[in-house]
């Protein structure tokens, strides 16, 4: 269990750097999310690794909510949006994240960020809502890509994945990744307590 906690601290340290980098770019460019928008959180194609979900799994465990959350995740439809997104409108486009501080890396870089295209050139990925809201700024930053390149999503993901190959390289639907992270934490916690009981005896 101690190893998982240390690994989680290292993931959170990378998350801190990631937040500074991507948030700074988005604020400076003006390519920021619409207030209260959570449309991306309803998408069923969002993926994460078990490693990315580890800080949240440990947070829920420490709050005594791990087993309850795991049960709720197991009862979800196979294809659904993020379990931790709280919808505030009928269509789900308005809402908020209920675990914002522990959200995985995809949620930290999404909105406006860089990626490598087929020619290995830096391109700009911007969500459709931001493109619509800030069309002029978006066009300006497409023109200025060479002078002001955006931070790359791939580099951010690699920073996390290289911390642990086994947990950090396979992507799952976000709710499945969360389920697997909780199972790992609960399994380790069970055997940690078992080992402690054996030592006391």
N, C-alpha and C positions, 0 to 999 in steps of 0.2 A: 504493500500500500504506500510505503514511503517513497518508492521509486515513482509511482504514478503521481504523487504530489509534487515531487521535484520536477518531473517532466511537465506537469501542468504549469508550474511557475515559469519554466523556460518558454512555454508556448505563450503565456500571458506577457512575458517580456517582449517577445516578437510582436504581439498584438499592439503593445504600446507604441513601438516604433512605427508599425504599419499605420496606426491611426493618425500619428503625426504627419507622416508622409502623404497619405491619400487625402486626409482632411485638409491639409495645407494647400494641396494642389486644387482641390475642388472649390475651396473658399477663394483662392487667388484668381481662379479662372471664372468664377461666378457660375460654374456648372454644378449647382447644388440641388438637392432634392426639394420638391414642393413640400411645404409644412404639412405634416399629418398623412403624407402619402405612404401607402404600404403595398402598392400593387405588386411589386416584385416578390413580396413575401407570400403571396397567394399562388405563385407559380409552382407547378408540380415537378419542374425539371431542375430545381436547385439541388446541388450535391455538395457533400462535405466528406471529410475523412473522420475516422474515429478519433484521431489525434486532435483535430480541430474542436471536437465536442467535449474533450476531456475536462477542461476547466469548468464547463457548465455542469457536467455529470458530477464532479466533485462538489461543486457548489450546492447542487440539489441534495447530495448525500449528506453534507454537513447540516443542511436545513431539515433533515429527516423526511425529504420528499422524493427520494430516489425510487423506492419501490412503488409508490402510488403513481408517479410519472411513468415508470416503465409499464405498468398495467394499462394506463391510458393510451400509451403509444402502441401497445400490442393490439388495442381495440380499434385503432384508426383504420379507415379505408386504405387499401394498398397504395393508391395514388391520391395524395392530398398536399395542400400547402403546408407551410411550417406550423408545427403544433404550438409554438410559442408566440405566434402572431395573434394579437387581440383585434378582431374586426370591430370597427366602429361605424360602419355603413353597410347597407344591405348587399351592395356589390363587392364589398371587401376592399375597395380601393382606399378607404380611409381607415386608419388604425395605428397601432404602435406595437413595438417589440416589448414583451414582458421580461426579457432576460438580456437587455441591451448591453450591459457591461460584460457579459460572458458570451456574446454572439460570436459565431465562427468567422474565419477570415473572409469568406465570400461576401458576407454582409458588410465587412469593413472596407472592401475595395470597390463594391458595386456602385454604380451611379455614373461616375466618369473616371476612366482609367485607361492605361495603354495596353496594347497587345501586339504580338508580331503577326503580320499578315503572311500570305503564302510566299511572298517574295522576301520574307524575313525583315520587312520594314516596319517601323513603329507606326501603328494606327491608333485611332482614338475610339474607344467604346463608350457610348453614352446611352443611357436608358431612353426609351421613346418618350417618356413624359418630360424629361429634361430637354430633349431635342425640341419638343413642341413648345414648351414654356420659354426656352431660351435659344431660339433658332439662330439669332444673329450672333450670339456669343459662341455657339457651337461652330458655326461657319468660320468665325475668326480664329478659333483654336485649331481647326483643321488646316488653315493656311499657315499657322505658326508652329506646326508640329516639330519642325527641325530646330527652331529657335527655343521653343519651350516644350520639350517632350514630356508627356505625362508619365508618371510612375507606372511600371509594368505589373499587371496582375500576376503574371507568371512568376516573377521574382519574389513577390510577397508570398505566394503559395509555396514556393520552393524553400523559403526561409523556415516555414513551419514544418514541411514534410521531411526536411533533412535532420530534424531533431530525433526522429524515430522512424526507421524505414518500414517496419512492420505495421505500425498504426497510421503512418502518414502518407502512404502511397496509393491506397485503394479508395476510390470515391463511391459513395452510396447516396441514394436519396436522403435528404437532410434528416428526416425523421427516423430512417433506418440507422443512420450513423449515430444519432442520439441514443437510440435503443441499444446498439452495440456498446457504446461508451458506458452507459449505465450498467449493463450486464457485466462489463469488465470490472468496474468499480465495486459493484456489489459482490462479485466473485472474490476479488482480492480482499475486501473487507471481511468476508466470511472466514476466509482462511487465515487472515491476520488474527482475528479474535480466537480462532481455534488454536493457533500456535501459542497465543498468550495463555490460554487456559491450560494447555499441555505443560508450559513452563512453570505455571503456578503449582500444578499438581506435582 
